[in-house]
Amino acid sequence: MEKKYLVYCDGRASETSSIREALEKAQTCNSQVTIYRAALVAVLEPSEVRELLAQKEARERAEKHKETLSRRRIAIVFDQMFKGFAEVLEREITEDFIEFHEVLGRGINRTVKLGPRLFQQPARDDYDVVKLLEDLARSKTRVIFFTGDKQLATQARMIDNVDVEYLPPSEVAGKEAAIKIMLERIRKTVKELGISRQ
């Protein structure tokens, strides 16, 4: 491959065919000298250039689309007061872009995947729950957090991209009523966001 040397000095660039010529040219400079070695990369016809650019753009579009799809997900999170609700709602809501996270207290020390859309999450205290919500909020289109803990609800409301549904057990007439409220809230969010099956 043909190699050329480019000499930059005194605000000008000049081309030489050998390092010796480049150094000789550098001797005439009054300022700092920069020497680059350039190599021929490719010889292409205009049609080949267009084809290569089209392929590059197609790859970039595919990557962007893939990234968009990975973000177009809704995470539903249940605190410890709603143990077992995630499994019921996962059966009721079949959209593949909705995933369910059940926060457990002690007993697990890492995320447990129970199914394609069903996860159990460890949490020793409120800090762990807030951290989980922050992590999910960064990677999902929306996070809906169901909690019966007033203090935790207040903390969660401060996280961007997290909708908090405060459902104190004393105000909900049983598990079936709570599930009905949750189903309505989730479906309302899906409609608002305009997300359909991927």
N, C-alpha and C positions, 0 to 999 in steps of 0.2 A: 504494500500500500504506500502511496505517495505521502511523505511527511513534510510539513511546512512548519516554520517557526514564525511566530508573531511577536514583534518587539514593540512594547508600549513605553513611551517616554515623552516628556515635554508636551503632553496632550495629543500626541500623534501615534498612529499605529503603522508599522511597516512590516512587510512580509519578506522572509528570507528562506532559502532552500536548505541551509545547513546551520548547525549550532555555531560553527566558526563565524559565518556571516552575521548571525544574530549577535554574537559577542562583539564583533567589530563595529556593528551598528550601535551597540550599547555604549561604546567608548565615546561616542559623539554626544551623548545625552548629558544634560545639565541637572536633571532631577532623578528621582528613584526610577529604576528600570524594572519592568516586568516582562518576562519572556515566557510565552506559551508554546507548547508543541501541539500542533494540530494534525489530525490524521483524517484521511478520507473515510467517511462513514458509509456512504452508499451512493450508487449512481442509479437514479430512478427516472422513469418516464413520468410525465404529468398524470397519466391515468393511474399509475401505481401509487403515486403520492395520494391521490384522491381516495383510492381503495384502502390504503393504510389508515388514513384519517377517519374514514367511515367505520372501519373496524374498531378503532380506538373509541370513537364516540358511542358506538353500539355497546361496547363493554362498560363504559362509564354510565350509560343509561340503565343497563341491566343491574349494575351495582347499586345505583341510586334507588331503583325500583325495589330491589331486595331489602335495602335499608328502610325504605318507607313501609313496606309490608311488615317488617319485624317490629316497627314502632306502633303500627295500627292494631294495638291490642288493648284490652281492658283487663285490669287485675282487680278482682274482688277479694277483699281481706276481711276476715272475721276475727275479732278478739276472742279471748278464752271463754267469755260468757256465752258464745254461740258455738260451742263444741258440737260437731256433727252436722252443722248447717251446710257447710261447704259441700259435703257429699250429696246431700239432698238437692241443693240448687244446681250442682253440676249435672245431675240427671235431668232436671227440669229445663235447663238452658243448654241447648246443643250447639250454639254457635262456636265455631272453632277458634275464634279470635278472643274469646273470654276465658280467662283462667282464674282458678279459685285457690286462695291461700288461707289456710286455717292456722292461727297462731296457737301454739301449745306452750304450756309452762315448762316444767321440768320433764325429763324423760327422753328428749332428743337433743343432740348438740349440733346438728346440721340440717339443712333442708332435706326433706324426704319427699320424693316424687311418687305419688300413689297411682297416677294415671297421666295421660297426655296433657290434661288441663288441671290436675288436682295436686296440690302441694301442702305439706305440713311444715310449719316454720317454727324454729326454736325461739324462745324469748324468756329471759330470766326476769325482766322488769320492763317498765314503760319505755326506757331508753332503747331497748332492743326492738320494740314494736315501732317506735318512731324511726329508727335507723332502717328497718325493713321498708316502711312506707316511703322514705326518701329514696332508697335504692330503686324501688319499683316505679316511683314517679318519674325518675330520670329516663327510664327505658320504655314506658308505656304511654299510650295516648291519654289514658285516664286511669285513676285508681279510685275505687269506691271502698271506703272503710266503714264497716258496721261495728259499733261498739256500744256497750252499756255503761262504760266508765266515763263520767263527766269530765274528769281531769284529763284523761287521755284524749277525749274528743276535742277539748280545747287546744291541747298541744298539736294534734294532727291537723287542725284547721289552719295552722300557720304554715303548712307545707304546700308549696305550689303543686297544682295538678292532682290534688287529693280532695275528693268530695267525702265529707264525713256525715254519716247517718247515725245520730245518737238515738239509740233505742233502749232506754232503761227497762229491765225485765218487769218492773212493777207497773209499767204503763202499757205493756203489750199482753193481750189476753192469750197466752200460750204460744207454743212453737209454731203451730199452723198459721196463726195470725201474723207472727213475725216473718215467716217465710213469704207470705202473701205480700207484705209491705216491701220486703227485699226484692222480690220478683218485679214488682211495679217499678221500683227505683232503678233497677238494672235495665229494664226494657226502655224506660224513659231516657236514660243516658245513651243507650245504643241509638235510639231515634234521633236524639239531639246531635250526636256526633256524625250521623250518617254513615256508619260503618256497616258494610255488608259482608257476607261470607267471602273468604279469600279463595 
